[in-house]
Amino acid sequence: MRIGLRLLPLAALLLFLIFNTVEQSEVDAVGKGSKRRRIALNDLGTGLAKTITPGFQTSAELEKYLDTLDESTTRRVIEGEFEHLIYYILQSRYFTSFKPIEPALSSKELFDSLDPVDRDRLLSDGAPLDPARIPIPVSVRQRVASFKAAVDRSSPLPKGQFVRTDGDNERWRYFSTLVRTTRDTSAPRIEIEYLRTMRFLYRKEFLSRQFDPAGQADYISGLYRTRAHSTDTQIEAGFGVDTALALIGQIEEQSGRKRRFSRVLIVGPGQDLAPRTGLLDQLAPQSFQPFTLLDSLRRLGLADPRGLNVHCVDVNQRVIDHIDALRGQTGQTGTGRGIRLDLVSGLTERYGWSFSTDFKEYFLKLGVSLGTVKDPPGTNGAVSSPPQLDRNLFQDGHLVRQVEVPADVMTHLSAERLNIITERYDPSPQFDLVVVTNVFPYFEIGRELPLSIANLAAMTVAGGWLVHNELSIIGNQVFNEVGLPVRQVRTLMIASGESRPLYDGVVIHQRQ
Ligand SMILES: C[S@@+](CC[C@H](N)C(=O)[O-])C[C@H]1O[C@@H](n2cnc3c(N)ncnc32)[C@H](O)[C@@H]1O
């Protein structure tokens, strides 16, 4: 039976979106009839049981914990969708001619305008977010009014504003549907979500500055462990993974055998729906990681010529639907239409950053092993090399490149909703490579992180690899307990800035 989505209240709609997969699906993509299932007490083993704090004494205790975690994940995913909505309303040029607002600057304008009592109230987690009490900046109210008028055509238009609801704009369709199909988004819901989002941004971008660099990193890590689940993704994440894969290739070669990967897992590929800053309206929302990973594996000669499957899991059903839709478009047999990938750096040189030579080299290789690179006219294409990187590859300071990806590439990709903390595939799919970037920071340290690492270990083949970019957790005892010790650690410079360079880390573990 088809459920009339229009009638569903917010929570029901999103629960439907999140849990509409069957409880235990057949996952051919991960082979041997592996099924997704919730973890049980006997999955924890004695070593791990000691590492988890506080530990679990009985199955009932673990079940209760997992239920609570599922609830908080659902809440964080919903809050994340509304956080993206706020970034969209503030930055999009699609539905209004009011000037875009930089979200972090909006948080500063908001907090600077408050008296000390309201400021403390808004910063306190316990107090309700009350738009009737907290004055929202006029520029924000104008954009919110334009957005509401565009969604609900019967509302009066703010003076002098245009509303564009026509056309085939995927981002607009998603957000207007989100608001139309959730009952409580009409009046104060958007304003409440604006206050929630601004509170997070103000803490992250401004309050964090009161600490020294180490204290600042700790403070921001604390915010991430409970914040809304963002699906933000940037091609920059692929740089560290590419570097890690080159190293893995070398290690494998030195050991006398070069492993070729046939079964690869990406945890949390994400989708760039409406980023915290630098929204590029003209590009459709994309998920880069499955493509950049395939590209790297092929270029580095690590893809098994007999067959390679990159399987993606994510707690956000929108991300899974996006990958499934691409597969639908290209056809199950890979004979349908190919897809166009718009590779754009998240970082822009407009704000004083200068990309490192290594990152530019990586960018110039991107997509070459995936399909046909279509650089903007006048560029030298894939053959140009730093330092002669053509300025035409830059748009608004972003590095930009288009790749026509043939339909058959999509036959190598699959996706399913799975929470890596509470679930795993069983029997083990024996993944020979697992990639997890910008996901671990969202996990609490005592239980969520160890459980996720144990699930990854259980699904990885002996000798297989885990690659992530979270330097702060390399000392965590759980990696040794579950047989995933660290093999290599690197830091990479993505860009240099006026005051400091921008680094990413890469950590490589090997399953014993
Ligand atoms: C910030 S995005 C990172 C995207 C991409 N990996 C990158 O580095 O650009 C984090 C992604 O992880 C997903 N995620 C968060 N917690 C998860 C969990 N417990 N299990 C699976 N996916 C999760 C989110 O829904 C989101 O899509």
PDBQT file of the ligand as one rigid body, heavy atoms in Angstrom, charges set to zero:
ROOT
HETATM    1  C1  LIG A 601      29.896  14.457   7.176  1.00  0.00    +0.000 C 
HETATM    2  S1  LIG A 601      29.325  13.181   6.129  1.00  0.00    +0.000 S 
HETATM    3  C2  LIG A 601      30.859  12.599   5.426  1.00  0.00    +0.000 C 
HETATM    4  C3  LIG A 601      30.712  12.255   3.961  1.00  0.00    +0.000 C 
HETATM    5  C4  LIG A 601      31.955  11.679   3.283  1.00  0.00    +0.000 C 
HETATM    6  N1  LIG A 601      32.387  10.466   3.919  1.00  0.00    +0.000 N 
HETATM    7  C5  LIG A 601      33.077  12.684   3.254  1.00  0.00    +0.000 C 
HETATM    8  O1  LIG A 601      34.070  12.503   3.966  1.00  0.00    +0.000 OA
HETATM    9  O2  LIG A 601      33.002  13.648   2.499  1.00  0.00    +0.000 OA
HETATM   10  C6  LIG A 601      28.940  11.900   7.310  1.00  0.00    +0.000 C 
HETATM   11  C7  LIG A 601      28.037  10.806   6.715  1.00  0.00    +0.000 C 
HETATM   12  O3  LIG A 601      28.041   9.710   7.610  1.00  0.00    +0.000 OA
HETATM   13  C8  LIG A 601      26.707   9.252   7.810  1.00  0.00    +0.000 C 
HETATM   14  N2  LIG A 601      26.647   8.594   9.130  1.00  0.00    +0.000 N 
HETATM   15  C9  LIG A 601      26.669   9.183  10.343  1.00  0.00    +0.000 A 
HETATM   16  N3  LIG A 601      26.585   8.273  11.323  1.00  0.00    +0.000 NA
HETATM   17  C10 LIG A 601      26.526   7.055  10.725  1.00  0.00    +0.000 A 
HETATM   18  C11 LIG A 601      26.411   5.726  11.204  1.00  0.00    +0.000 A 
HETATM   19  N4  LIG A 601      26.329   5.470  12.512  1.00  0.00    +0.000 N 
HETATM   20  N5  LIG A 601      26.371   4.711  10.308  1.00  0.00    +0.000 NA
HETATM   21  C12 LIG A 601      26.426   4.974   8.969  1.00  0.00    +0.000 A 
HETATM   22  N6  LIG A 601      26.512   6.221   8.461  1.00  0.00    +0.000 NA
HETATM   23  C13 LIG A 601      26.572   7.251   9.325  1.00  0.00    +0.000 A 
HETATM   24  C14 LIG A 601      25.880  10.527   7.690  1.00  0.00    +0.000 C 
HETATM   25  O4  LIG A 601      24.526  10.284   7.405  1.00  0.00    +0.000 OA
HETATM   26  C15 LIG A 601      26.598  11.255   6.566  1.00  0.00    +0.000 C 
HETATM   27  O5  LIG A 601      26.097  10.907   5.308  1.00  0.00    +0.000 OA
ENDROOT
TORSDOF 0
